[in-house]
Amino acid sequence: MFRTKDVGAPPPFLELVGVSKRYGGVRALEGVDFACRRGSIHAVLGENGAGKSTLIKIIAGVVQPDEGSIRLAGQQVTFPDPLAANAQGIVCIFQELSLMPDLSVADNIGISNPPRGRLGLIDKRAQRRRAEELLARVGCEDVNPLERVANLPLSRRQMVEIAKALGRDPKLLILDEATSALTSGDVAKVYEILKSLRRDGLCLLYISHRMHEIEALADTCSVFRNGRHIDTFAAGTRTSDEIVQLMIGREMAHVYPDKPQRNQPPAPVLEVRDLRWTDRLNGISLTVGKGEIVGLGGLDGQGQRELLLALFGVLRGTEGEILVDGRPRAPGSPAQAKRKQTGMALIPEDRKTEGLMLPMSVAENISLAALGGLVSGPFIDREKETAAIERMVAKLRIKVGDLADPVATLSGGNQQKVVIAKWLLTEPRIVLLNDPTRGIDVGTKQELYQLLRDLADAGASILFYTTDYDELIGCCDRVLILYDGRVVRTLEGADITETNIVASSLNLPGAGAAATA
Amino acid sequence: MNELRIRLGQNLGLLLAVLLFLTFYLVYNSLHPRGFSATVLVQNANESFVIVAVAMAQTVPVLTGGLDLSVGAIMTLVNCVASVVVNGSPLQMLGGIVLCLAVGTLAGLVNGLVVVVGRLQPIIATLATGAIYIGLALFIRPSPGGNVDDDLSWALTNDLGELFATYGLFEDGEAPWLAPIAWLPVPLLVMVAVVLLVWLPFRNSVTGRGVYAIGSAEGAAYMSGVRIARCKIAAYTLGGFFAGLGGLYLALQTSSGNADVPQAAQYTLNSIAAVVIGGTSLMGGTGGVVGSIFGALVIRAIAFNFRIFEIEPIMQPLFEGLVLLAAVSIGAARVFRVKNRLELLG
């Protein structure tokens, strides 16, 4: 008489079945089955690039899965765009804020569904009252709804973002690193709000790299790795160590050159003391010695990029000291940073916009940064230029048909080699690298590792930020772990292990002590 | 008080344009032999209407972060259409006016569709459509001329009293209750009515809000569920309507149509200058039509002063250029607040 199937736990509110997504040749998600229920806070865990962001984007309708289906409250649904997902009560608070800086706080909060008065026009008073209510609900009575969002500090903006999401009456609320910029007082308020939303029967998806937040909030945890859903378990049934192991769970894949054995630390070349910039760099001190490769680790967005940009003179208003060979040499621009007495080079993160002039030829790209040394009188010396370019092409084994071809015609790996060749021509003593192996093939990666080691052996000092933990372990003499704009751990020698890196990156209280012991 | 500070801070561009306009216009009136008179006001209002309308037309696409290089062409096209259809019986004239505004709106709609559906850059898309509109205008009116109803022309380009006198209303416009407002220029009233009945409702509609959101951060707007395509198409369409209004008025003012190609280009360039002087950012997201109205009036007021001071007209572009440069420099002051030098390059 009774169907036993319906007895027990209610069916999941959101269910993903066999969802896959590819970007070009890269598999971001593969055959993911995932479910979450009403009245629970569901944490999603994983390393950088584990597929968490893609998962959220699919649920929020930002990208569409290549395979698989989504069921919401038992009904099959498809979301061609964010609007369709919103209409079903799916609301996202993204890591990158989705606020319009030129609009007022009230306009932002009301953007998707403003209160309307006569003639269907926006009722500004009602909108303002609603904004005030929502701001009060998240404890931001001090924010004036008429203020332009651009004028608010980042922590307030994030609270406005949360108020905006609450104003859309979510059924499923996704928080992607939503607390990353908040003050601790605000975090406590957000916790209370989330718990009350859970009591109201909402389904909450919580993405965070902060283990203590997950311990404090989550009912259920799901771990992702390399685009696959690895495991889902009730919160509290696994230790932090076990969760970290689930997140890593892979083997070393690349071949790295041997590291030199040192009996004493090398002479310092680059010294940084108490470097500060806005709220992103909070007092960074570090030293890079002659011939040393120092890795920058940690989760995405903990100030690594800003540190490299600050060293290279891109950021305005930095505080602290930057010394090269013991002399203060804080560059005011990239042009100053590359001068002989400083001798810095930065291989930027995005080679297509900051590394290369895509329509210009391979040759012109390679010689651009070093043109000052390739002149006779006021003119570029063609012979010197060609000789230098050919030397670099041979040294880096850049595969190029004709040097006059636009650099855009090269493959990703060869493009990156061109960027590196450009800077090697300036004969830098300090090489800053911002995630240089992103999106290039394994063979070229190995050539780059060898090149970095050769440069270091020839006397260069290298500061190497990478999101790939393997590279930190395989390439670096020392690894600095950044968290919230500070160096929280320095790993050296045998201590550079994946477990230590991940544990330090999450800033677990016990991890540091264990690694030092 | 705090609220006032915030509102002022968000309308600095508009305030600057109003101040500039008042300065130039007061100087002009105090030196004019018949300064501060209704006659001068009516004349100036007539001379300003078209550039004001074209500046309004330019503002809406610019708010989305786009640009419309066809506003002068739409204005010219409608001017030529009006010289054919705005005459005959009252009903025919009414139909003609509606047709004129419809042509302008349709031209704007085409711009919007080309930009949104064709995914072309606004600057090149409207350069092309603008050439097409000018081509149509030349086809309709190969040489200057045409026929616009004289009574209507007279009534709409004078003061309120003359409007009623022309059609024998309110004791030929001499009714005692009318006296205090009879001196108001009709073009000024039309412009105020357009702002109140078209622009402000649009700005306070969901679509209008979307226009600002797109110019401010298109990605964030998309993620917030703003209907991007609809808002952009609406922006260009409304721009077409405003430009059409300008063309219709030019026909009434000159009683003819003229497919004047250099004039169309001049209007387009001036419209961009007016938008910038009026405090709308060319990046989009901030500003509005009211600011552009005053921006256009600043440009006109400079020209008025040239007549008074008897300066060579050839000096006029130079002086306009200086004012534009000064206005833009004030807008560029944000540069001093940017902390990451890379952000200045985008």
Interface residues (C-beta under 8 A of the other chain):
Chain A: V62 D81 P82 L83 N86 C92 F94 L97 S98 L99 M100 P101 D102 L103 S104 D107 I111 S112 P114 R116 L119 G120 L121 I122 K124 N144 L146 E147 R148 K164 W277 T278 L309 V314 L315 R316 G317 S333 E354
Chain B: N2 E3 I6 R7 G9 Q10 P201 N204 S205 V206 R209 G210 Y212 A213 G215 S216 A217 G219 A220 A221 Y222 M223 S224 G225 V226 R227 S281 G285 T286 V338 K339 N340 R341 L342
